[in-house]
């Protein structure tokens, strides 16, 4: 599909399962099981209904599956970004705030945050970058979140995934 062409929710509802999964495949980072589960919940009434269904599938999953989903996300300006192996969606989101062109001090700060976060929580830091206007705002949120316990941070990370999903759907679907 042409990235500039947005689909209607009616078009999405009319898709067969394979087309549906292919179309929404990039909405949930490396977790096709979420999109696969949502197909059966059609028809959707609108973009927010699709987003809610995707989030519900994640919330209904067990902790082990949720941890796998969180672990599938790339670090901010991490190894996948350096290697050029991030999904187009993640690349676009990170480039918007300049994570692909950090000054050495910013890069060092982010490397340290990523390492501390992964050691503390066992999954990468996930921040819905579309909710931030500046890189400093991202740094401040990340540093604040390092103070959470694992249960709290897992809830926040899943909420951030939900916000990422909403943003990706907004770019994909007409409202």
C-alpha positions in Angstrom: 0.0 0.0 0.0 1.2 3.5 -0.8 2.2 5.1 2.6 0.4 8.3 1.5 -2.9 6.5 0.9 -5.0 6.0 4.0 -7.6 3.3 4.3 -11.1 3.6 5.7 -12.2 1.5 8.6 -14.8 0.0 6.2 -12.0 -1.1 3.8 -10.2 -2.6 6.8 -13.3 -4.5 8.0 -13.8 -5.9 4.5 -10.3 -7.4 4.2 -9.7 -11.1 4.4 -7.5 -12.2 7.3 -4.2 -12.3 5.4 -4.7 -8.8 3.9 -5.8 -7.5 7.3 -2.7 -9.0 9.0 -0.5 -7.6 6.3 -2.0 -4.2 6.4 -1.8 -3.9 10.2 1.4 -5.8 10.6 3.5 -2.7 11.3 1.2 -1.3 13.8 2.2 -3.6 16.7 6.0 -4.0 16.8 7.1 -7.6 15.8 3.9 -9.1 17.4 1.7 -10.5 14.7 -0.2 -12.5 17.2 -1.9 -9.3 18.4 -3.2 -8.4 14.9 -4.1 -12.0 14.2 -6.3 -12.0 17.3 -8.0 -8.8 16.5 -9.2 -9.8 13.0 -12.0 -11.9 14.6 -13.2 -8.9 16.5 -14.3 -7.1 13.3 -16.3 -5.1 12.4 -14.8 -2.0 13.9 -16.7 1.3 14.1 -13.7 3.6 13.8 -10.0 4.1 14.4 -10.4 4.2 18.2 -12.3 0.9 18.1 -9.4 -0.7 16.2 -6.9 0.7 18.7 -9.0 -0.4 21.7 -9.2 -4.0 20.2 -5.4 -4.2 19.7 -4.8 -2.9 23.2 -7.4 -5.3 24.7 -5.6 -8.3 23.1 -2.3 -7.1 24.7 -4.0 -6.6 28.1 -5.7 -9.9 28.0 -2.5 -11.8 27.2 -0.5 -13.4 30.0 2.5 -11.7 31.6 4.9 -13.9 29.6 3.4 -12.9 26.3 3.3 -9.2 27.4 7.0 -9.4 28.3 7.8 -10.9 24.8 5.9 -8.0 23.2 7.8 -5.4 25.2 11.1 -7.1 24.5 10.4 -7.0 20.8 10.6 -3.2 20.7 13.9 -1.6 19.7 15.9 0.6 22.1 15.9 4.3 21.5 18.9 4.9 19.2 20.1 1.4 20.0 21.8 -1.4 18.1 18.9 -1.9 15.7 18.9 1.8 14.8 22.7 1.7 14.3 22.4 -1.5 12.1 19.4 -0.1 10.2 17.2 -3.0 11.1 14.4 -1.2 12.8 10.9 -1.4 11.3 10.1 1.6 9.0 7.5 2.7 11.6 10.1 2.8 14.5 12.7 4.4 12.2 10.3 7.2 11.3 9.3 7.8 14.9 12.9 8.0 16.1 14.1 10.2 13.3 11.4 12.8 14.1 13.2 13.7 17.3 16.7 13.3 15.9 17.6 10.1 17.6 19.4 9.1 14.4 21.8 12.1 14.8 22.5 12.6 18.4 25.5 14.6 19.7 28.0 12.5 21.5 26.9 13.6 25.0 23.2 12.9 24.1 24.2 9.5 22.7 26.1 8.6 25.9 23.2 9.8 28.0 20.8 7.6 26.1 23.1 4.6 26.1 23.3 4.8 29.9 19.6 5.2 30.2 18.9 2.2 27.9 21.4 0.0 29.9 20.0 1.0 33.3 16.5 0.5 32.2 17.0 -2.9 30.6 18.9 -4.1 33.7 16.1 -2.9 36.0 13.1 -4.0 34.0 14.3 -6.8 31.5 12.8 -5.0 28.5 13.8 -2.0 26.5 12.6 1.5 27.3 9.4 2.2 25.3 8.3 5.8 24.9 5.6 6.9 22.5 7.8 9.5 20.9 4.8 11.2 19.2 3.8 12.5 22.6 7.1 14.5 22.9 8.1 17.7 21.2 11.7 17.6 22.4 14.5 15.1 23.0 15.0 16.5 26.4 11.4 15.7 27.3 12.2 12.0 26.3 15.3 12.0 28.5 13.4 13.4 31.5 10.6 10.9 31.1 13.1 8.0 30.8 15.0 9.1 33.9 11.8 9.5 35.9 10.6 6.1 34.9 13.8 4.4 36.2 12.5 5.1 39.7 9.4 2.8 39.3 9.0 -0.8 40.4 8.7 -3.4 37.7 4.9 -3.9 38.0 4.3 -0.1 37.6 6.7 0.2 34.8 5.3 -2.7 32.9 1.9 -1.1 33.1 3.4 2.2 31.8 5.3 0.4 29.0 2.1 -1.3 27.8 0.3 2.1 27.9 3.1 3.5 25.8 2.7 0.6 23.3 -1.0 1.5 23.1 -0.1 5.2 22.4 2.4 4.0 19.7 -0.4 1.8 18.2 -2.8 4.8 18.1 -0.3 7.0 16.4 0.5 4.3 13.8 -3.2 3.7 13.1 -3.7 7.5 12.7 -1.2 7.5 9.9 -2.7 4.4 8.3 -6.5 4.9 8.6 -8.8 7.8 7.7 -10.8 9.1 10.6 
